[in-house]
Structures are given as C-alpha cells and as structure tokens.
C-alpha cells in the first residue's frame, strides 16, 4: 500500500516535470504541482489510451511514465485553452 503510493508520487513527479519542461511551464510551478499534474496526467493518459483501445499502464515502467507525460501534456494544453478563453471573454 505505501509502496504503491510512493510509486504514484514518483511517476507523478517524473511525468509532471517532463510535461512541464515540454510545455515550457516548468518555471511557473513547483515540485508539488509537478506531482499533482503527473498523477492527473496518468489518469487522463490512461483514459485516452483506453478510448483508443490501447493497453493501459501500471506500475513503475517507462511505458507508464510516457502515458502519464502524454496525459499531463493534454492537461496543460486544455488548461491553457481554458485560461485564454476565460481571459479573452
């Protein structure tokens, strides 16, 4: 149980940080935001893959990190679109 939580936090940190570097938001957020973004990204990435009928990811692996990074990039992109939509209204 505790090991699973540590794995989720580790994947979240790595995935959130990689996504923030790719999307150039790394300077705007800290470690906690990276972890949260990575965990949310893992959920979103898993959902997107299941929607595309591709296998999901579990455990600590390169594939699970890539799924989480993909999801986190989607979350950042959607967040940017919503931010722009509400600030231009």
PyMOL Python script that loads the backbone (N, CA, C, O; Angstrom):
from pymol import cmd

cmd.read_pdbstr("""\
ATOM      1  N   UNK A   1       0.829  -1.198   0.000  1.00  0.00           N
ATOM      2  CA  UNK A   1       0.000   0.000   0.000  1.00  0.00           C
ATOM      3  C   UNK A   1       0.870   1.258   0.000  1.00  0.00           C
ATOM      4  O   UNK A   1       0.685   2.139  -0.840  1.00  0.00           O
ATOM      5  N   UNK A   2       1.795   1.345   0.915  1.00  0.00           N
ATOM      6  CA  UNK A   2       2.659   2.520   0.974  1.00  0.00           C
ATOM      7  C   UNK A   2       3.590   2.549  -0.237  1.00  0.00           C
ATOM      8  O   UNK A   2       3.893   3.617  -0.769  1.00  0.00           O
ATOM      9  N   UNK A   3       4.037   1.382  -0.664  1.00  0.00           N
ATOM     10  CA  UNK A   3       4.897   1.310  -1.844  1.00  0.00           C
ATOM     11  C   UNK A   3       4.139   1.799  -3.080  1.00  0.00           C
ATOM     12  O   UNK A   3       4.711   2.491  -3.922  1.00  0.00           O
ATOM     13  N   UNK A   4       2.870   1.447  -3.194  1.00  0.00           N
ATOM     14  CA  UNK A   4       2.052   1.909  -4.323  1.00  0.00           C
ATOM     15  C   UNK A   4       1.932   3.431  -4.325  1.00  0.00           C
ATOM     16  O   UNK A   4       2.010   4.060  -5.380  1.00  0.00           O
ATOM     17  N   UNK A   5       1.747   4.012  -3.165  1.00  0.00           N
ATOM     18  CA  UNK A   5       1.642   5.478  -3.062  1.00  0.00           C
ATOM     19  C   UNK A   5       2.957   6.121  -3.459  1.00  0.00           C
ATOM     20  O   UNK A   5       2.970   7.134  -4.158  1.00  0.00           O
ATOM     21  N   UNK A   6       4.059   5.542  -3.019  1.00  0.00           N
ATOM     22  CA  UNK A   6       5.377   6.080  -3.377  1.00  0.00           C
ATOM     23  C   UNK A   6       5.606   5.979  -4.878  1.00  0.00           C
ATOM     24  O   UNK A   6       6.160   6.896  -5.484  1.00  0.00           O
ATOM     25  N   UNK A   7       5.187   4.875  -5.479  1.00  0.00           N
ATOM     26  CA  UNK A   7       5.326   4.703  -6.938  1.00  0.00           C
ATOM     27  C   UNK A   7       4.490   5.752  -7.665  1.00  0.00           C
ATOM     28  O   UNK A   7       4.965   6.361  -8.623  1.00  0.00           O
ATOM     29  N   UNK A   8       3.231   5.973  -7.214  1.00  0.00           N
ATOM     30  CA  UNK A   8       2.380   7.004  -7.837  1.00  0.00           C
ATOM     31  C   UNK A   8       3.031   8.378  -7.729  1.00  0.00           C
ATOM     32  O   UNK A   8       3.030   9.141  -8.695  1.00  0.00           O
ATOM     33  N   UNK A   9       3.590   8.703  -6.554  1.00  0.00           N
ATOM     34  CA  UNK A   9       4.239  10.002  -6.373  1.00  0.00           C
ATOM     35  C   UNK A   9       5.479  10.133  -7.261  1.00  0.00           C
ATOM     36  O   UNK A   9       5.733  11.189  -7.841  1.00  0.00           O
ATOM     37  N   UNK A  10       6.237   9.056  -7.356  1.00  0.00           N
ATOM     38  CA  UNK A  10       7.444   9.077  -8.191  1.00  0.00           C
ATOM     39  C   UNK A  10       7.096   9.242  -9.666  1.00  0.00           C
ATOM     40  O   UNK A  10       7.701  10.058 -10.362  1.00  0.00           O
ATOM     41  N   UNK A  11       6.128   8.473 -10.139  1.00  0.00           N
ATOM     42  CA  UNK A  11       5.695   8.606 -11.535  1.00  0.00           C
ATOM     43  C   UNK A  11       5.111   9.998 -11.767  1.00  0.00           C
ATOM     44  O   UNK A  11       5.374  10.626 -12.792  1.00  0.00           O
ATOM     45  N   UNK A  12       4.318  10.473 -10.808  1.00  0.00           N
ATOM     46  CA  UNK A  12       3.740  11.814 -10.926  1.00  0.00           C
ATOM     47  C   UNK A  12       4.804  12.890 -11.016  1.00  0.00           C
ATOM     48  O   UNK A  12       4.701  13.809 -11.829  1.00  0.00           O
ATOM     49  N   UNK A  13       5.825  12.777 -10.183  1.00  0.00           N
ATOM     50  CA  UNK A  13       6.903  13.769 -10.200  1.00  0.00           C
ATOM     51  C   UNK A  13       7.634  13.758 -11.535  1.00  0.00           C
ATOM     52  O   UNK A  13       7.842  14.808 -12.144  1.00  0.00           O
ATOM     53  N   UNK A  14       8.020  12.584 -11.984  1.00  0.00           N
ATOM     54  CA  UNK A  14       8.770  12.478 -13.243  1.00  0.00           C
ATOM     55  C   UNK A  14       7.911  12.941 -14.424  1.00  0.00           C
ATOM     56  O   UNK A  14       8.359  13.737 -15.249  1.00  0.00           O
ATOM     57  N   UNK A  15       6.682  12.441 -14.498  1.00  0.00           N
ATOM     58  CA  UNK A  15       5.810  12.771 -15.625  1.00  0.00           C
ATOM     59  C   UNK A  15       5.426  14.243 -15.610  1.00  0.00           C
ATOM     60  O   UNK A  15       5.444  14.899 -16.652  1.00  0.00           O
ATOM     61  N   UNK A  16       5.081  14.765 -14.446  1.00  0.00           N
ATOM     62  CA  UNK A  16       4.709  16.181 -14.354  1.00  0.00           C
ATOM     63  C   UNK A  16       5.863  17.095 -14.713  1.00  0.00           C
ATOM     64  O   UNK A  16       5.680  18.106 -15.392  1.00  0.00           O
ATOM     65  N   UNK A  17       7.056  16.734 -14.254  1.00  0.00           N
ATOM     66  CA  UNK A  17       8.221  17.553 -14.571  1.00  0.00           C
ATOM     67  C   UNK A  17       8.528  17.506 -16.070  1.00  0.00           C
ATOM     68  O   UNK A  17       8.786  18.542 -16.683  1.00  0.00           O
ATOM     69  N   UNK A  18       8.501  16.314 -16.658  1.00  0.00           N
ATOM     70  CA  UNK A  18       8.771  16.200 -18.097  1.00  0.00           C
ATOM     71  C   UNK A  18       7.730  16.966 -18.919  1.00  0.00           C
ATOM     72  O   UNK A  18       8.077  17.654 -19.879  1.00  0.00           O
ATOM     73  N   UNK A  19       6.463  16.845 -18.542  1.00  0.00           N
ATOM     74  CA  UNK A  19       5.411  17.560 -19.275  1.00  0.00           C
ATOM     75  C   UNK A  19       5.579  19.064 -19.123  1.00  0.00           C
ATOM     76  O   UNK A  19       5.373  19.807 -20.083  1.00  0.00           O
ATOM     77  N   UNK A  20       5.946  19.521 -17.941  1.00  0.00           N
ATOM     78  CA  UNK A  20       6.120  20.967 -17.748  1.00  0.00           C
ATOM     79  C   UNK A  20       7.330  21.492 -18.519  1.00  0.00           C
ATOM     80  O   UNK A  20       7.334  22.641 -18.961  1.00  0.00           O
ATOM     81  N   UNK A  21       8.347  20.664 -18.680  1.00  0.00           N
ATOM     82  CA  UNK A  21       9.502  21.071 -19.494  1.00  0.00           C
ATOM     83  C   UNK A  21       9.102  21.137 -20.965  1.00  0.00           C
ATOM     84  O   UNK A  21       9.448  22.095 -21.657  1.00  0.00           O
ATOM     85  N   UNK A  22       8.378  20.132 -21.447  1.00  0.00           N
ATOM     86  CA  UNK A  22       7.946  20.097 -22.844  1.00  0.00           C
ATOM     87  C   UNK A  22       7.033  21.287 -23.154  1.00  0.00           C
ATOM     88  O   UNK A  22       7.162  21.917 -24.203  1.00  0.00           O
ATOM     89  N   UNK A  23       6.112  21.591 -22.237  1.00  0.00           N
ATOM     90  CA  UNK A  23       5.145  22.665 -22.455  1.00  0.00           C
ATOM     91  C   UNK A  23       5.647  24.031 -21.972  1.00  0.00           C
ATOM     92  O   UNK A  23       4.923  25.024 -22.036  1.00  0.00           O
ATOM     93  N   UNK A  24       6.901  24.069 -21.485  1.00  0.00           N
ATOM     94  CA  UNK A  24       7.548  25.306 -21.038  1.00  0.00           C
ATOM     95  C   UNK A  24       6.781  26.005 -19.901  1.00  0.00           C
ATOM     96  O   UNK A  24       6.640  27.227 -19.907  1.00  0.00           O
ATOM     97  N   UNK A  25       6.292  25.228 -18.933  1.00  0.00           N
ATOM     98  CA  UNK A  25       5.643  25.778 -17.738  1.00  0.00           C
ATOM     99  C   UNK A  25       6.433  25.438 -16.487  1.00  0.00           C
ATOM    100  O   UNK A  25       5.944  25.645 -15.376  1.00  0.00           O
ATOM    101  N   UNK A  26       7.641  24.922 -16.642  1.00  0.00           N
ATOM    102  CA  UNK A  26       8.424  24.461 -15.508  1.00  0.00           C
ATOM    103  C   UNK A  26       8.772  25.580 -14.539  1.00  0.00           C
ATOM    104  O   UNK A  26       8.801  25.352 -13.330  1.00  0.00           O
ATOM    105  N   UNK A  27       9.037  26.781 -15.036  1.00  0.00           N
ATOM    106  CA  UNK A  27       9.414  27.892 -14.177  1.00  0.00           C
ATOM    107  C   UNK A  27       8.222  28.424 -13.382  1.00  0.00           C
ATOM    108  O   UNK A  27       8.415  29.141 -12.400  1.00  0.00           O
ATOM    109  N   UNK A  28       7.003  28.093 -13.782  1.00  0.00           N
ATOM    110  CA  UNK A  28       5.806  28.621 -13.139  1.00  0.00           C
ATOM    111  C   UNK A  28       5.277  27.725 -12.031  1.00  0.00           C
ATOM    112  O   UNK A  28       4.371  28.134 -11.304  1.00  0.00           O
ATOM    113  N   UNK A  29       5.802  26.535 -11.878  1.00  0.00           N
ATOM    114  CA  UNK A  29       5.243  25.616 -10.897  1.00  0.00           C
ATOM    115  C   UNK A  29       6.351  24.925 -10.131  1.00  0.00           C
ATOM    116  O   UNK A  29       7.492  24.867 -10.589  1.00  0.00           O
ATOM    117  N   UNK A  30       6.016  24.408  -8.978  1.00  0.00           N
ATOM    118  CA  UNK A  30       6.986  23.732  -8.131  1.00  0.00           C
ATOM    119  C   UNK A  30       6.838  22.229  -8.178  1.00  0.00           C
ATOM    120  O   UNK A  30       6.141  21.682  -9.032  1.00  0.00           O
ATOM    121  N   UNK A  31       7.500  21.574  -7.254  1.00  0.00           N
ATOM    122  CA  UNK A  31       7.519  20.122  -7.206  1.00  0.00           C
ATOM    123  C   UNK A  31       6.129  19.554  -6.925  1.00  0.00           C
ATOM    124  O   UNK A  31       5.726  18.570  -7.545  1.00  0.00           O
ATOM    125  N   UNK A  32       5.399  20.164  -6.002  1.00  0.00           N
ATOM    126  CA  UNK A  32       4.065  19.668  -5.677  1.00  0.00           C
ATOM    127  C   UNK A  32       3.141  19.745  -6.889  1.00  0.00           C
ATOM    128  O   UNK A  32       2.375  18.817  -7.147  1.00  0.00           O
ATOM    129  N   UNK A  33       3.210  20.847  -7.632  1.00  0.00           N
ATOM    130  CA  UNK A  33       2.389  20.984  -8.839  1.00  0.00           C
ATOM    131  C   UNK A  33       2.792  19.948  -9.878  1.00  0.00           C
ATOM    132  O   UNK A  33       1.934  19.423 -10.587  1.00  0.00           O
ATOM    133  N   UNK A  34       4.083  19.644  -9.980  1.00  0.00           N
ATOM    134  CA  UNK A  34       4.543  18.609 -10.910  1.00  0.00           C
ATOM    135  C   UNK A  34       3.963  17.250 -10.539  1.00  0.00           C
ATOM    136  O   UNK A  34       3.522  16.501 -11.410  1.00  0.00           O
ATOM    137  N   UNK A  35       3.964  16.931  -9.246  1.00  0.00           N
ATOM    138  CA  UNK A  35       3.431  15.641  -8.801  1.00  0.00           C
ATOM    139  C   UNK A  35       1.946  15.541  -9.108  1.00  0.00           C
ATOM    140  O   UNK A  35       1.484  14.545  -9.664  1.00  0.00           O
ATOM    141  N   UNK A  36       1.195  16.587  -8.741  1.00  0.00           N
ATOM    142  CA  UNK A  36      -0.252  16.575  -8.978  1.00  0.00           C
ATOM    143  C   UNK A  36      -0.544  16.492 -10.473  1.00  0.00           C
ATOM    144  O   UNK A  36      -1.398  15.718 -10.904  1.00  0.00           O
ATOM    145  N   UNK A  37       0.167  17.288 -11.253  1.00  0.00           N
ATOM    146  CA  UNK A  37      -0.020  17.271 -12.702  1.00  0.00           C
ATOM    147  C   UNK A  37       0.297  15.900 -13.282  1.00  0.00           C
ATOM    148  O   UNK A  37      -0.415  15.421 -14.165  1.00  0.00           O
ATOM    149  N   UNK A  38       1.354  15.266 -12.799  1.00  0.00           N
ATOM    150  CA  UNK A  38       1.720  13.939 -13.291  1.00  0.00           C
ATOM    151  C   UNK A  38       0.692  12.884 -12.935  1.00  0.00           C
ATOM    152  O   UNK A  38       0.396  12.011 -13.751  1.00  0.00           O
ATOM    153  N   UNK A  39       0.135  12.948 -11.716  1.00  0.00           N
ATOM    154  CA  UNK A  39      -0.878  11.967 -11.319  1.00  0.00           C
ATOM    155  C   UNK A  39      -2.153  12.163 -12.117  1.00  0.00           C
ATOM    156  O   UNK A  39      -2.742  11.195 -12.599  1.00  0.00           O
ATOM    157  N   UNK A  40      -2.583  13.410 -12.261  1.00  0.00           N
ATOM    158  CA  UNK A  40      -3.763  13.691 -13.092  1.00  0.00           C
ATOM    159  C   UNK A  40      -3.479  13.282 -14.538  1.00  0.00           C
ATOM    160  O   UNK A  40      -4.342  12.728 -15.218  1.00  0.00           O
ATOM    161  N   UNK A  41      -2.275  13.560 -14.991  1.00  0.00           N
ATOM    162  CA  UNK A  41      -1.879  13.166 -16.340  1.00  0.00           C
ATOM    163  C   UNK A  41      -1.913  11.672 -16.549  1.00  0.00           C
ATOM    164  O   UNK A  41      -2.266  11.207 -17.633  1.00  0.00           O
ATOM    165  N   UNK A  42      -1.546  10.899 -15.518  1.00  0.00           N
ATOM    166  CA  UNK A  42      -1.600   9.444 -15.628  1.00  0.00           C
ATOM    167  C   UNK A  42      -3.037   8.968 -15.802  1.00  0.00           C
ATOM    168  O   UNK A  42      -3.308   8.058 -16.585  1.00  0.00           O
ATOM    169  N   UNK A  43      -3.950   9.589 -15.068  1.00  0.00           N
ATOM    170  CA  UNK A  43      -5.361   9.220 -15.195  1.00  0.00           C
ATOM    171  C   UNK A  43      -5.875   9.588 -16.583  1.00  0.00           C
ATOM    172  O   UNK A  43      -6.528   8.781 -17.245  1.00  0.00           O
ATOM    173  N   UNK A  44      -5.576  10.810 -17.020  1.00  0.00           N
ATOM    174  CA  UNK A  44      -6.026  11.272 -18.337  1.00  0.00           C
ATOM    175  C   UNK A  44      -5.391  10.440 -19.442  1.00  0.00           C
ATOM    176  O   UNK A  44      -6.073  10.042 -20.387  1.00  0.00           O
ATOM    177  N   UNK A  45      -4.105  10.176 -19.335  1.00  0.00           N
ATOM    178  CA  UNK A  45      -3.422   9.359 -20.340  1.00  0.00           C
ATOM    179  C   UNK A  45      -3.983   7.952 -20.411  1.00  0.00           C
ATOM    180  O   UNK A  45      -4.161   7.408 -21.502  1.00  0.00           O
ATOM    181  N   UNK A  46      -4.266   7.353 -19.255  1.00  0.00           N
ATOM    182  CA  UNK A  46      -4.868   6.019 -19.237  1.00  0.00           C
ATOM    183  C   UNK A  46      -6.239   6.021 -19.871  1.00  0.00           C
ATOM    184  O   UNK A  46      -6.592   5.094 -20.599  1.00  0.00           O
ATOM    185  N   UNK A  47      -7.024   7.065 -19.598  1.00  0.00           N
ATOM    186  CA  UNK A  47      -8.350   7.170 -20.204  1.00  0.00           C
ATOM    187  C   UNK A  47      -8.244   7.322 -21.719  1.00  0.00           C
ATOM    188  O   UNK A  47      -8.982   6.677 -22.464  1.00  0.00           O
ATOM    189  N   UNK A  48      -7.319   8.182 -22.177  1.00  0.00           N
ATOM    190  CA  UNK A  48      -7.152   8.382 -23.617  1.00  0.00           C
ATOM    191  C   UNK A  48      -6.740   7.087 -24.307  1.00  0.00           C
ATOM    192  O   UNK A  48      -7.234   6.780 -25.392  1.00  0.00           O
ATOM    193  N   UNK A  49      -5.844   6.329 -23.692  1.00  0.00           N
ATOM    194  CA  UNK A  49      -5.412   5.070 -24.299  1.00  0.00           C
ATOM    195  C   UNK A  49      -6.539   4.051 -24.333  1.00  0.00           C
ATOM    196  O   UNK A  49      -6.678   3.307 -25.304  1.00  0.00           O
ATOM    197  N   UNK A  50      -7.349   4.013 -23.271  1.00  0.00           N
ATOM    198  CA  UNK A  50      -8.470   3.067 -23.291  1.00  0.00           C
ATOM    199  C   UNK A  50      -9.506   3.483 -24.326  1.00  0.00           C
ATOM    200  O   UNK A  50     -10.155   2.632 -24.935  1.00  0.00           O
ATOM    201  N   UNK A  51      -9.662   4.788 -24.528  1.00  0.00           N
ATOM    202  CA  UNK A  51     -10.572   5.287 -25.550  1.00  0.00           C
ATOM    203  C   UNK A  51     -10.095   4.883 -26.941  1.00  0.00           C
ATOM    204  O   UNK A  51     -10.908   4.612 -27.824  1.00  0.00           O
ATOM    205  N   UNK A  52      -8.778   4.843 -27.136  1.00  0.00           N
ATOM    206  CA  UNK A  52      -8.188   4.441 -28.410  1.00  0.00           C
ATOM    207  C   UNK A  52      -7.981   2.930 -28.502  1.00  0.00           C
ATOM    208  O   UNK A  52      -7.387   2.438 -29.461  1.00  0.00           O
ATOM    209  N   UNK A  53      -8.474   2.193 -27.498  1.00  0.00           N
ATOM    210  CA  UNK A  53      -8.381   0.741 -27.437  1.00  0.00           C
ATOM    211  C   UNK A  53      -6.941   0.259 -27.383  1.00  0.00           C
ATOM    212  O   UNK A  53      -6.598  -0.771 -27.963  1.00  0.00           O
ATOM    213  N   UNK A  54      -6.096   1.016 -26.678  1.00  0.00           N
ATOM    214  CA  UNK A  54      -4.709   0.634 -26.450  1.00  0.00           C
ATOM    215  C   UNK A  54      -4.559   0.200 -24.998  1.00  0.00           C
ATOM    216  O   UNK A  54      -5.345   0.612 -24.145  1.00  0.00           O
ATOM    217  N   UNK A  55      -3.566  -0.620 -24.711  1.00  0.00           N
ATOM    218  CA  UNK A  55      -3.413  -1.086 -23.327  1.00  0.00           C
ATOM    219  C   UNK A  55      -3.000   0.050 -22.392  1.00  0.00           C
ATOM    220  O   UNK A  55      -2.230   0.935 -22.767  1.00  0.00           O
ATOM    221  N   UNK A  56      -3.520   0.007 -21.182  1.00  0.00           N
ATOM    222  CA  UNK A  56      -3.151   0.992 -20.167  1.00  0.00           C
ATOM    223  C   UNK A  56      -1.808   0.645 -19.558  1.00  0.00           C
ATOM    224  O   UNK A  56      -1.144  -0.300 -19.985  1.00  0.00           O
ATOM    225  N   UNK A  57      -1.421   1.402 -18.575  1.00  0.00           N
ATOM    226  CA  UNK A  57      -0.129   1.184 -17.943  1.00  0.00           C
ATOM    227  C   UNK A  57      -0.327   1.070 -16.439  1.00  0.00           C
ATOM    228  O   UNK A  57      -1.233   1.681 -15.872  1.00  0.00           O
ATOM    229  N   UNK A  58       0.523   0.288 -15.805  1.00  0.00           N
ATOM    230  CA  UNK A  58       0.501   0.197 -14.353  1.00  0.00           C
ATOM    231  C   UNK A  58       1.908  -0.104 -13.873  1.00  0.00           C
ATOM    232  O   UNK A  58       2.725  -0.668 -14.602  1.00  0.00           O
ATOM    233  N   UNK A  59       2.173   0.280 -12.642  1.00  0.00           N
ATOM    234  CA  UNK A  59       3.490   0.032 -12.074  1.00  0.00           C
ATOM    235  C   UNK A  59       4.510   1.049 -12.560  1.00  0.00           C
ATOM    236  O   UNK A  59       4.193   1.960 -13.324  1.00  0.00           O
ATOM    237  N   UNK A  60       5.706   0.875 -12.110  1.00  0.00           N
ATOM    238  CA  UNK A  60       6.794   1.785 -12.463  1.00  0.00           C
ATOM    239  C   UNK A  60       7.507   1.244 -13.696  1.00  0.00           C
ATOM    240  O   UNK A  60       8.308   0.314 -13.605  1.00  0.00           O
ATOM    241  N   UNK A  61       7.205   1.838 -14.851  1.00  0.00           N
ATOM    242  CA  UNK A  61       7.849   1.434 -16.094  1.00  0.00           C
ATOM    243  C   UNK A  61       7.942   2.651 -17.001  1.00  0.00           C
ATOM    244  O   UNK A  61       7.291   3.669 -16.772  1.00  0.00           O
ATOM    245  N   UNK A  62       8.758   2.525 -18.025  1.00  0.00           N
ATOM    246  CA  UNK A  62       8.901   3.613 -18.988  1.00  0.00           C
ATOM    247  C   UNK A  62       7.569   3.892 -19.676  1.00  0.00           C
ATOM    248  O   UNK A  62       7.228   5.045 -19.940  1.00  0.00           O
ATOM    249  N   UNK A  63       6.817   2.831 -19.964  1.00  0.00           N
ATOM    250  CA  UNK A  63       5.524   2.989 -20.633  1.00  0.00           C
ATOM    251  C   UNK A  63       4.548   3.775 -19.760  1.00  0.00           C
ATOM    252  O   UNK A  63       3.843   4.651 -20.261  1.00  0.00           O
ATOM    253  N   UNK A  64       4.499   3.476 -18.467  1.00  0.00           N
ATOM    254  CA  UNK A  64       3.582   4.191 -17.584  1.00  0.00           C
ATOM    255  C   UNK A  64       3.977   5.652 -17.452  1.00  0.00           C
ATOM    256  O   UNK A  64       3.111   6.522 -17.352  1.00  0.00           O
ATOM    257  N   UNK A  65       5.258   5.929 -17.449  1.00  0.00           N
ATOM    258  CA  UNK A  65       5.713   7.324 -17.390  1.00  0.00           C
ATOM    259  C   UNK A  65       5.336   8.049 -18.677  1.00  0.00           C
ATOM    260  O   UNK A  65       4.896   9.198 -18.629  1.00  0.00           O
ATOM    261  N   UNK A  66       5.501   7.397 -19.824  1.00  0.00           N
ATOM    262  CA  UNK A  66       5.130   8.019 -21.103  1.00  0.00           C
ATOM    263  C   UNK A  66       3.626   8.290 -21.177  1.00  0.00           C
ATOM    264  O   UNK A  66       3.207   9.328 -21.690  1.00  0.00           O
ATOM    265  N   UNK A  67       2.814   7.361 -20.668  1.00  0.00           N
ATOM    266  CA  UNK A  67       1.367   7.558 -20.640  1.00  0.00           C
ATOM    267  C   UNK A  67       1.028   8.764 -19.765  1.00  0.00           C
ATOM    268  O   UNK A  67       0.198   9.593 -20.138  1.00  0.00           O
ATOM    269  N   UNK A  68       1.668   8.856 -18.610  1.00  0.00           N
ATOM    270  CA  UNK A  68       1.415   9.965 -17.697  1.00  0.00           C
ATOM    271  C   UNK A  68       1.884  11.300 -18.290  1.00  0.00           C
ATOM    272  O   UNK A  68       1.221  12.323 -18.123  1.00  0.00           O
ATOM    273  N   UNK A  69       3.019  11.286 -18.977  1.00  0.00           N
ATOM    274  CA  UNK A  69       3.512  12.515 -19.619  1.00  0.00           C
ATOM    275  C   UNK A  69       2.541  12.953 -20.715  1.00  0.00           C
ATOM    276  O   UNK A  69       2.220  14.137 -20.818  1.00  0.00           O
ATOM    277  N   UNK A  70       2.079  12.026 -21.520  1.00  0.00           N
ATOM    278  CA  UNK A  70       1.105  12.346 -22.567  1.00  0.00           C
ATOM    279  C   UNK A  70      -0.151  12.967 -21.959  1.00  0.00           C
ATOM    280  O   UNK A  70      -0.641  13.991 -22.435  1.00  0.00           O
ATOM    281  N   UNK A  71      -0.661  12.341 -20.911  1.00  0.00           N
ATOM    282  CA  UNK A  71      -1.846  12.879 -20.248  1.00  0.00           C
ATOM    283  C   UNK A  71      -1.603  14.243 -19.632  1.00  0.00           C
ATOM    284  O   UNK A  71      -2.465  15.119 -19.707  1.00  0.00           O
ATOM    285  N   UNK A  72      -0.433  14.435 -19.019  1.00  0.00           N
ATOM    286  CA  UNK A  72      -0.110  15.722 -18.404  1.00  0.00           C
ATOM    287  C   UNK A  72       0.026  16.824 -19.458  1.00  0.00           C
ATOM    288  O   UNK A  72      -0.359  17.967 -19.212  1.00  0.00           O
ATOM    289  N   UNK A  73       0.566  16.491 -20.616  1.00  0.00           N
ATOM    290  CA  UNK A  73       0.657  17.472 -21.708  1.00  0.00           C
ATOM    291  C   UNK A  73      -0.740  17.870 -22.161  1.00  0.00           C
ATOM    292  O   UNK A  73      -1.004  19.044 -22.421  1.00  0.00           O
ATOM    293  N   UNK A  74      -1.636  16.887 -22.256  1.00  0.00           N
ATOM    294  CA  UNK A  74      -3.027  17.191 -22.616  1.00  0.00           C
ATOM    295  C   UNK A  74      -3.657  18.091 -21.562  1.00  0.00           C
ATOM    296  O   UNK A  74      -4.352  19.048 -21.902  1.00  0.00           O
ATOM    297  N   UNK A  75      -3.420  17.795 -20.280  1.00  0.00           N
ATOM    298  CA  UNK A  75      -3.988  18.617 -19.197  1.00  0.00           C
ATOM    299  C   UNK A  75      -3.465  20.054 -19.277  1.00  0.00           C
ATOM    300  O   UNK A  75      -4.238  20.998 -19.120  1.00  0.00           O
ATOM    301  N   UNK A  76      -2.174  20.228 -19.516  1.00  0.00           N
ATOM    302  CA  UNK A  76      -1.605  21.578 -19.636  1.00  0.00           C
ATOM    303  C   UNK A  76      -2.205  22.297 -20.832  1.00  0.00           C
ATOM    304  O   UNK A  76      -2.561  23.471 -20.732  1.00  0.00           O
ATOM    305  N   UNK A  77      -2.322  21.609 -21.965  1.00  0.00           N
ATOM    306  CA  UNK A  77      -2.870  22.244 -23.176  1.00  0.00           C
ATOM    307  C   UNK A  77      -4.321  22.670 -22.969  1.00  0.00           C
ATOM    308  O   UNK A  77      -4.707  23.772 -23.361  1.00  0.00           O
ATOM    309  N   UNK A  78      -5.127  21.801 -22.355  1.00  0.00           N
ATOM    310  CA  UNK A  78      -6.529  22.147 -22.089  1.00  0.00           C
ATOM    311  C   UNK A  78      -6.599  23.308 -21.095  1.00  0.00           C
ATOM    312  O   UNK A  78      -7.413  24.219 -21.250  1.00  0.00           O
ATOM    313  N   UNK A  79      -5.749  23.268 -20.088  1.00  0.00           N
ATOM    314  CA  UNK A  79      -5.705  24.369 -19.123  1.00  0.00           C
ATOM    315  C   UNK A  79      -5.365  25.696 -19.778  1.00  0.00           C
ATOM    316  O   UNK A  79      -5.953  26.725 -19.445  1.00  0.00           O
ATOM    317  N   UNK A  80      -4.425  25.678 -20.701  1.00  0.00           N
ATOM    318  CA  UNK A  80      -4.072  26.909 -21.427  1.00  0.00           C
ATOM    319  C   UNK A  80      -5.242  27.414 -22.269  1.00  0.00           C
ATOM    320  O   UNK A  80      -5.511  28.615 -22.310  1.00  0.00           O
ATOM    321  N   UNK A  81      -5.934  26.493 -22.940  1.00  0.00           N
ATOM    322  CA  UNK A  81      -7.080  26.897 -23.767  1.00  0.00           C
ATOM    323  C   UNK A  81      -8.178  27.507 -22.899  1.00  0.00           C
ATOM    324  O   UNK A  81      -8.767  28.523 -23.267  1.00  0.00           O
ATOM    325  N   UNK A  82      -8.451  26.898 -21.762  1.00  0.00           N
ATOM    326  CA  UNK A  82      -9.485  27.433 -20.870  1.00  0.00           C
ATOM    327  C   UNK A  82      -9.079  28.792 -20.297  1.00  0.00           C
ATOM    328  O   UNK A  82      -9.904  29.699 -20.181  1.00  0.00           O
ATOM    329  N   UNK A  83      -7.800  28.922 -19.940  1.00  0.00           N
ATOM    330  CA  UNK A  83      -7.294  30.186 -19.409  1.00  0.00           C
ATOM    331  C   UNK A  83      -7.464  31.302 -20.436  1.00  0.00           C
ATOM    332  O   UNK A  83      -7.930  32.395 -20.113  1.00  0.00           O
ATOM    333  N   UNK A  84      -7.084  31.012 -21.666  1.00  0.00           N
ATOM    334  CA  UNK A  84      -7.209  32.017 -22.727  1.00  0.00           C
ATOM    335  C   UNK A  84      -8.670  32.344 -23.016  1.00  0.00           C
ATOM    336  O   UNK A  84      -9.015  33.502 -23.251  1.00  0.00           O
ATOM    337  N   UNK A  85      -9.529  31.324 -23.001  1.00  0.00           N
ATOM    338  CA  UNK A  85     -10.952  31.540 -23.295  1.00  0.00           C
ATOM    339  C   UNK A  85     -11.605  32.420 -22.249  1.00  0.00           C
ATOM    340  O   UNK A  85     -12.400  33.297 -22.587  1.00  0.00           O
ATOM    341  N   UNK A  86     -11.282  32.200 -20.982  1.00  0.00           N
ATOM    342  CA  UNK A  86     -11.908  32.979 -19.922  1.00  0.00           C
ATOM    343  C   UNK A  86     -11.279  34.354 -19.755  1.00  0.00           C
ATOM    344  O   UNK A  86     -11.941  35.267 -19.261  1.00  0.00           O
ATOM    345  N   UNK A  87     -10.031  34.529 -20.147  1.00  0.00           N
ATOM    346  CA  UNK A  87      -9.386  35.839 -20.050  1.00  0.00           C
ATOM    347  C   UNK A  87      -9.708  36.736 -21.229  1.00  0.00           C
ATOM    348  O   UNK A  87      -9.602  37.957 -21.123  1.00  0.00           O
ATOM    349  N   UNK A  88     -10.098  36.150 -22.347  1.00  0.00           N
ATOM    350  CA  UNK A  88     -10.457  36.949 -23.515  1.00  0.00           C
ATOM    351  C   UNK A  88     -11.939  37.244 -23.584  1.00  0.00           C
ATOM    352  O   UNK A  88     -12.378  37.991 -24.459  1.00  0.00           O
ATOM    353  N   UNK A  89     -12.708  36.682 -22.694  1.00  0.00           N
ATOM    354  CA  UNK A  89     -14.180  36.871 -22.718  1.00  0.00           C
ATOM    355  C   UNK A  89     -14.570  38.195 -22.097  1.00  0.00           C
ATOM    356  O   UNK A  89     -15.755  38.521 -22.032  1.00  0.00           O
TER     357      UNK A  89
END
""", "prot")
cmd.dss("prot")
cmd.show_as("cartoon", "prot")
cmd.util.cbc("prot")
cmd.orient("prot")
